[in-house]
Amino acid sequence: MGIIYFLIGCSILIAVVFLGAFFWANKNGQHDDTHTPAIRILFDDDPQPGSENNDSERVIREQIKK
């Protein structure tokens, strides 16, 4: 019966540690921008002048900045 109390205590301690890590990450801005990383892969690093997609990329980049 004593092992159950030990395991419950350990699980509560682990839960408190993870909850503290979550609040620390929120405080430091880890979860501020959730939209940009999902679409970052869609952009080229260096857009070529004269390519067809410059206008659409420009519009998307302006929407992201808002």
C-alpha positions as a Markdown table, in Angstrom:
| # | Residue | x | y | z |
|---|---|---|---|---|
| 1 | Met | 0.0 | 0.0 | 0.0 |
| 2 | Gly | 2.9 | 2.3 | 0.7 |
| 3 | Ile | 4.1 | 2.1 | -3.0 |
| 4 | Ile | 0.8 | 3.6 | -4.2 |
| 5 | Tyr | 1.4 | 6.7 | -2.1 |
| 6 | Phe | 4.9 | 6.9 | -3.4 |
| 7 | Leu | 3.7 | 6.6 | -7.0 |
| 8 | Ile | 1.0 | 9.2 | -6.6 |
| 9 | Gly | 3.5 | 11.6 | -5.0 |
| 10 | Cys | 5.9 | 11.0 | -7.9 |
| 11 | Ser | 3.2 | 11.6 | -10.5 |
| 12 | Ile | 2.0 | 14.8 | -8.9 |
| 13 | Leu | 5.6 | 16.0 | -8.7 |
| 14 | Ile | 6.2 | 15.3 | -12.4 |
| 15 | Ala | 2.9 | 17.0 | -13.3 |
| 16 | Val | 3.9 | 20.1 | -11.4 |
| 17 | Val | 7.3 | 20.1 | -13.1 |
| 18 | Phe | 5.6 | 19.9 | -16.6 |
| 19 | Leu | 3.1 | 22.6 | -15.6 |
| 20 | Gly | 5.9 | 24.9 | -14.5 |
| 21 | Ala | 7.7 | 24.3 | -17.8 |
| 22 | Phe | 4.6 | 25.2 | -19.7 |
| 23 | Phe | 4.1 | 28.4 | -17.8 |
| 24 | Trp | 7.7 | 29.3 | -18.2 |
| 25 | Ala | 7.5 | 28.8 | -22.0 |
| 26 | Asn | 4.4 | 31.0 | -22.2 |
| 27 | Lys | 6.1 | 33.7 | -20.1 |
| 28 | Asn | 9.1 | 33.7 | -22.5 |
| 29 | Gly | 7.0 | 34.0 | -25.6 |
| 30 | Gln | 7.4 | 30.4 | -26.9 |
| 31 | His | 3.8 | 30.3 | -28.1 |
| 32 | Asp | 3.4 | 33.8 | -29.4 |
| 33 | Asp | 3.4 | 33.2 | -33.2 |
| 34 | Thr | 1.6 | 30.0 | -34.2 |
| 35 | His | 0.8 | 31.0 | -37.8 |
| 36 | Thr | 4.1 | 32.0 | -39.5 |
| 37 | Pro | 6.1 | 28.8 | -38.8 |
| 38 | Ala | 3.4 | 26.7 | -40.6 |
| 39 | Ile | 3.7 | 28.7 | -43.8 |
| 40 | Arg | 7.4 | 29.7 | -43.7 |
| 41 | Ile | 8.3 | 26.7 | -45.9 |
| 42 | Leu | 6.1 | 28.1 | -48.7 |
| 43 | Phe | 8.5 | 31.0 | -49.3 |
| 44 | Asp | 11.8 | 31.0 | -51.2 |
| 45 | Asp | 14.8 | 32.4 | -49.4 |
| 46 | Asp | 15.6 | 34.8 | -52.2 |
| 47 | Pro | 12.8 | 35.7 | -54.5 |
| 48 | Gln | 14.0 | 36.2 | -58.1 |
| 49 | Pro | 13.2 | 39.6 | -59.7 |
| 50 | Gly | 10.9 | 39.1 | -62.6 |
| 51 | Ser | 9.4 | 35.8 | -61.5 |
| 52 | Glu | 5.7 | 35.2 | -61.8 |
| 53 | Asn | 5.1 | 34.6 | -58.1 |
| 54 | Asn | 6.5 | 37.9 | -56.8 |
| 55 | Asp | 3.2 | 39.6 | -56.6 |
| 56 | Ser | 1.5 | 36.7 | -54.8 |
| 57 | Glu | 4.4 | 36.3 | -52.4 |
| 58 | Arg | 4.4 | 40.0 | -51.7 |
| 59 | Val | 0.7 | 39.9 | -50.8 |
| 60 | Ile | 1.1 | 36.9 | -48.5 |
| 61 | Arg | 4.1 | 38.5 | -46.8 |
| 62 | Glu | 2.1 | 41.7 | -46.2 |
| 63 | Gln | -0.8 | 39.6 | -44.7 |
| 64 | Ile | 1.6 | 37.9 | -42.4 |
| 65 | Lys | 3.0 | 41.1 | -41.1 |
| 66 | Lys | -0.4 | 42.4 | -40.1 |
